Amino acid sequence: MQPAISLDGFIAKLDGDSESWVNQADEARYQQVVRDAGAVIVGRTTYEQYKTDFDSYDDVVVFVCTNNKEFTDTSNVKHLSGNAIEIVDAIKSNHSFNEVIVCGGGEVNGMLADAGLVDEIVISVQSAVLGEGIPLFGIYKPRLNLELISVDQQIPGVVQNHYLVRN
Ligand SMILES: NC(=O)c1ccc[n+]([C@@H]2O[C@H](COP(=O)([O-])OP(=O)(O)OC[C@H]3O[C@@H](n4cnc5c(N)ncnc54)[C@H](OP(=O)(O)O)[C@@H]3O)[C@@H](O)[C@H]2O)c1
């Protein structure tokens, strides 16, 4: 999981804006992480918001969580549904990625974290307080034991904390 987050714990404003307050260099770093991993899992709301970006990845498989049976797959965009375990099992049984980047939004982050299926959290704390917005884990309330393994401040204004999930 590689979210950008406000200091007060939101991944987007209430209107869905997750761009205007996020450092552009941090966003570019995130895009490279996705390219390096070769696979992302994303909620349908996030996919639709950033469809142009997700559809333009050449060598990245984008797994979109949706209950919409009309969703049209492409060569690199595949839809999935079910509970968290079923979704992850479906990926594991058909692919051999070393890692799959969880790209949000809050509902998908929360579903996977709550089911104990997130191994690492690399979170980029932005220099912004939004006051209100979409929480990191949506309506879910996962309880995770974390081990902080590094803190990166290479991008001015952004503190990136890298945690391993120890449950
Ligand atoms: N700051 C960041 O790093 C970051 C990263 C990503 C996204 N975001 C922001 O997050 C916001 C969206 O978050 P969100 O919580 O509203 O939505 P979301 O998690 O992106 O998508 C929610 C949708 O995912 C589908 N879904 C979730 N669980 C499912 C399951 N078990 N099976 C099948 N489908 C499932 C459903 O789609 P259907 O309704 O189609 O069934 C649901 O409506 C946006 O504003 C986006 O900009 C921020």
The ligand as an SDF file (V2000), in Angstrom:
LIG
                    3D

 48 52  0  0  0  0  0  0  0  0999 V2000
   -4.2300    9.7360   -1.6930 N   0  0  0  0  0  0  0  0  0  0  0  0
   -4.0790    8.5570   -2.2960 C   0  0  0  0  0  0  0  0  0  0  0  0
   -2.9960    7.9620   -2.2550 O   0  0  0  0  0  0  0  0  0  0  0  0
   -5.2430    7.9470   -3.0340 C   0  0  0  0  0  0  0  0  0  0  0  0
   -5.0490    6.7630   -3.7530 C   0  0  0  0  0  0  0  0  0  0  0  0
   -6.1320    6.2080   -4.3980 C   0  0  0  0  0  0  0  0  0  0  0  0
   -7.3740    6.8120   -4.3390 C   0  0  0  0  0  0  0  0  0  0  0  0
   -7.5240    7.9520   -3.6440 N   0  0  0  0  0  0  0  0  0  0  0  0
   -8.8440    8.5950   -3.5650 C   0  0  0  0  0  0  0  0  0  0  0  0
   -9.7620    7.7070   -2.9420 O   0  0  0  0  0  0  0  0  0  0  0  0
  -11.0810    8.0880   -3.3330 C   0  0  0  0  0  0  0  0  0  0  0  0
  -11.9250    6.8710   -3.6220 C   0  0  0  0  0  0  0  0  0  0  0  0
  -12.0170    6.0510   -2.4750 O   0  0  0  0  0  0  0  0  0  0  0  0
  -13.3840    5.2920   -2.1330 P   0  0  0  0  0  0  0  0  0  0  0  0
  -13.2060    4.6390   -0.8300 O   0  0  0  0  0  0  0  0  0  0  0  0
  -14.4980    6.2530   -2.3010 O   0  0  0  0  0  0  0  0  0  0  0  0
  -13.5660    4.2450   -3.3250 O   0  0  0  0  0  0  0  0  0  0  0  0
  -12.6290    3.0690   -3.9250 P   0  0  0  0  0  0  0  0  0  0  0  0
  -12.0780    2.2390   -2.8300 O   0  0  0  0  0  0  0  0  0  0  0  0
  -11.7050    3.6480   -4.9300 O   0  0  0  0  0  0  0  0  0  0  0  0
  -13.7280    2.2450   -4.7550 O   0  0  0  0  0  0  0  0  0  0  0  0
  -14.8680    1.7480   -4.1110 C   0  0  0  0  0  0  0  0  0  0  0  0
  -15.5460    0.7730   -5.0550 C   0  0  0  0  0  0  0  0  0  0  0  0
  -14.7430   -0.3980   -5.2010 O   0  0  0  0  0  0  0  0  0  0  0  0
  -15.5750   -1.5110   -5.4310 C   0  0  0  0  0  0  0  0  0  0  0  0
  -15.3220   -2.5160   -4.3970 N   0  0  0  0  0  0  0  0  0  0  0  0
  -14.8130   -2.3320   -3.1500 C   0  0  0  0  0  0  0  0  0  0  0  0
  -14.7300   -3.5100   -2.5210 N   0  0  0  0  0  0  0  0  0  0  0  0
  -15.1870   -4.4450   -3.3730 C   0  0  0  0  0  0  0  0  0  0  0  0
  -15.3540   -5.8460   -3.3170 C   0  0  0  0  0  0  0  0  0  0  0  0
  -15.0270   -6.5690   -2.2180 N   0  0  0  0  0  0  0  0  0  0  0  0
  -15.8420   -6.4960   -4.3990 N   0  0  0  0  0  0  0  0  0  0  0  0
  -16.1780   -5.8060   -5.5030 C   0  0  0  0  0  0  0  0  0  0  0  0
  -16.0590   -4.4780   -5.6380 N   0  0  0  0  0  0  0  0  0  0  0  0
  -15.5620   -3.8170   -4.5700 C   0  0  0  0  0  0  0  0  0  0  0  0
  -17.0100   -1.0000   -5.4320 C   0  0  0  0  0  0  0  0  0  0  0  0
  -17.2790   -0.6870   -6.7860 O   0  0  0  0  0  0  0  0  0  0  0  0
  -18.7300   -0.8330   -7.4840 P   0  0  0  0  0  0  0  0  0  0  0  0
  -19.5490    0.2600   -6.9090 O   0  0  0  0  0  0  0  0  0  0  0  0
  -18.4370   -0.6710   -8.9390 O   0  0  0  0  0  0  0  0  0  0  0  0
  -19.2440   -2.2040   -7.1250 O   0  0  0  0  0  0  0  0  0  0  0  0
  -16.8980    0.2590   -4.6020 C   0  0  0  0  0  0  0  0  0  0  0  0
  -17.9310    1.1810   -4.8770 O   0  0  0  0  0  0  0  0  0  0  0  0
  -10.9340    9.0060   -4.5350 C   0  0  0  0  0  0  0  0  0  0  0  0
  -11.2270   10.3260   -4.1480 O   0  0  0  0  0  0  0  0  0  0  0  0
   -9.4560    8.8790   -4.9040 C   0  0  0  0  0  0  0  0  0  0  0  0
   -8.9540   10.0710   -5.4720 O   0  0  0  0  0  0  0  0  0  0  0  0
   -6.4930    8.5350   -2.9870 C   0  0  0  0  0  0  0  0  0  0  0  0
  1  2  1  0
  2  3  2  0
  2  4  1  0
  4  5  1  0
  4 48  2  0
  5  6  2  0
  6  7  1  0
  7  8  2  0
  8  9  1  0
  8 48  1  0
  9 10  1  0
  9 46  1  0
 10 11  1  0
 11 12  1  0
 11 44  1  0
 12 13  1  0
 13 14  1  0
 14 15  2  0
 14 16  1  0
 14 17  1  0
 17 18  1  0
 18 19  2  0
 18 20  1  0
 18 21  1  0
 21 22  1  0
 22 23  1  0
 23 24  1  0
 23 42  1  0
 24 25  1  0
 25 26  1  0
 25 36  1  0
 26 27  1  0
 26 35  1  0
 27 28  2  0
 28 29  1  0
 29 30  1  0
 29 35  2  0
 30 31  1  0
 30 32  2  0
 32 33  1  0
 33 34  2  0
 34 35  1  0
 36 37  1  0
 36 42  1  0
 37 38  1  0
 38 39  2  0
 38 40  1  0
 38 41  1  0
 42 43  1  0
 44 45  1  0
 44 46  1  0
 46 47  1  0
M  CHG  2   8   1  16  -1
M  END
$$$$
